[in-house]
Amino acid sequence: MNLQMKLDKLHRETVSALCGISEFPEGLLPHTVYVEEETEESLNCGTSVYSLYNLTKVFPDGICMLENPETGTESKRQLGEINTGCLITVWNSYCNLSGGKDRTENGITKLLQQMEPIATTLITGLFITDFTVHDTNFIRRMNAKTPFIWLVYESGTHIYATDKVQGLRRFLEILDYYENYSVADFCLYRYDGNKLFPVFPNVTRMLTEHELTKYITLKN
């Protein structure tokens, strides 16, 4: 990939990122940008010029509103028409002003989308509210950042945060019950704060016991 191809890829990715913003923070727009254009004067010179505009709105379909600062008139344009450097500046300003709000929301949505087909496949009937209400509230409350163990079976779910002693202990208790007394099949999943993946009960027990011992040792 040559340099121009890399720049074109960066341009497309930045446009896509800006179109994906669900809520623009206060103070971001309007934002000064430049658009490369061909005017009558520039055509006489055989080149193009950069015209200054104020970016006032961005829409999910790639359309934006640009204001001419001299006349105050707005026009619909393609976001991709804006200079790459300006687009990157707008994106960096968004990141600084938003404090990562959209990235957090995207992380929550992504995790719930991974969990949903597992829950709907394994859980029967009204027990699905274990996932749609209890587990979903847990994920949103923790901003999809807290590691946890998720037990799923036909009559619901159990979810335990693994960054606290209480959560580790409760998981070991429920695992003992399901392995020794319950006839229901269950599946275990672990979330490390970034990825959700299936785990085996015996391996999960060993890791949980190790983590619990470590937390108790540090506390003492």
N, C-alpha and C positions, 0 to 999 in steps of 0.2 A: 504494500500500500504506500503510494507516494504521498508527499506532503499535502498536495491539493485534495486528494481523496480523504486524508485524515481531517482536514479542515471542513470539508463538506459533511463528513460524518458528525463532527462536533457540532456543526450548524444545525443539522437535523435533530440531533439528540437534545440540544438546548431548546429548540422550538417545541419539541414533544414534551419536554419537562415543564415549560411554561404553560402549555395548553392543558396540562394535567393538574394545575393548581386549582383547588376547589374554592379557596377563599383568599383573596389578596389582602395582606395586612395593611392597616392604615399607614399612610405615608409612602407607600411604594409607587403608586400611580397618582398623577401623571409622572412619567419618567422621560427625560430627554434621550432621544435616539437619532440615529442618522440612517438615511435610506439612499442607496446609490441609484441615481436617476439620470436619464438622458433628456436634457433640455435643448431648446433651440440653440442657445449659446454653446453648450457642450458639443453638440453635433457639428457646429462650425469649426470647433477645435479638434474634432475627431476623438473625443474622450467623454467620460461621464463625470458627474459631480455628485457630491454627498449633500443631500438636503436635510436640514434640521427639522424634526417634528417632536411633538409630545405624545408619547404612547399613553393613551387614556383607558383603554379596555382591551382585554384578551379573552377570546372565546374558545371553547373546547375544540371547535372544528378548524382551528388555525387562522381564523379571521381576527383582525384587531382593528381598533379605532385609532387613527392618527390625527392629531390636531396640528394645523399650521399655526405656529405661534405669531405669525405676522397678521393673519386674517382672522384667526380664531375659529375657522371652519374645520369641521371634522369629516373624515372620509374613511370608508371601509377599505382595508388593504389586507394583503397576506402577511402574517407575522414573519414568514420566511424572507420577506423583502428587506427586513431590517438587517443592518450590518452585524456580523457575527460577534464582534467585540462588544457591541451595545447589548445584544441579547444576553451575553455572559454576564455583563455588568448588572442587568436587570435581575437575572437569576441569583447572583451573589447577594444583591440587595434584599431579595425575597428571603434567602436563607438567614441573613442577619436579622431581619425584622420578624420573621415568623417563629424563630426559636425551634424550628423543626416540627411544627405542629402537623403539617401535612404528611411528613415522612412517618410520624408516629401513627397517624390515622391509616396510612397505607399499610403499615406493618400490622395493625390490628385486623384490617380487612383481609389481608393475605393469610394470616394465621387462621382466622375463622373460616375462610374458604377452603383451607386444607382440612380442617376438622369436620366441616359439615357433611361431606360424603361418607366419612367414617361413621358419624353419628346416625345418619339416616339409614345406613345399611344395617347397622347392628342393633339399633334401638327400635322397639316396637311401640306402636300406639302413642298414647298421651305421655309416655315416659320421655319423649323427645324434648319436653320442656326442661329436662335436666341440662340439655345442651343449649337450647335456644334462649333460656332465661338465666339459669344459674352459671353455667360455664361462660356464656357470652358476657355476662356482667363481670365475672372474674377477670376475663381477658381485658375488657375495657378499663376496669379499675386499675389494673396493673400495667396498662399501656403496652401490652404484649412484650414486656421486658423481663418480667419475673419468670425464672425457670420453674417448671412444674412437671409432675407425673400425672398422667390422665388414664384412668381405668374406665373402659367402656364395655357394657354388656347389654343384654336384651332389655333389661328393666331400668336402664339409666346410666349415669356416669358418676365418677368420683374424681375430683381434681384437687391436688395438693401442691402447694408452693414448696419448693425444695431449698429455699434460701432461709428457712426458719426451722428450728428444732421441732416445733409443734407439728408442722406439716410432714416432716420426715417420720415422726412417731406415728401419726395418724395413718400414714400410708402403710407402714409396716403392720399396723393392727388390722387394717382392712384387707391387706394381702394375706395375712394369716387366716382370716375368716373365709375368704373366697377359696383358698387352697385347701383348707381343712374341713369346711362345713357346707359350702355352697356347691350345688350341682350345676350352676350356670357357667357356661363358657364366658370367658372375658378376654379382652385384648388390652395391652398396655402400650402407652406412647409416652415419650419423654420430650420435653421442650427445653432446650438449653439457653433460651433467650434469643435464639436466632433461627433454629430449625426444629421442626417436629419430625420425629422418627420413631418407628416401632421398636420395642425392646422385649427381651425375654424375661419372664418373672424371676428366674434364679439369678440372672445377671443384675437385674434391677435391685433385687433384695441385697445382694452383696455390695453394690455401689452405695445404696441408701444407708446400709449399716455403717459403711466406712465414713460417709459424710456425717452421719449422726455422731459417731465417735469423735470425729475431728471437731465438730461444733462444741460438743460437751468439754473436750479437752481445752479448747481455746477459752471457753467461758470460765473454766476453773483456773 
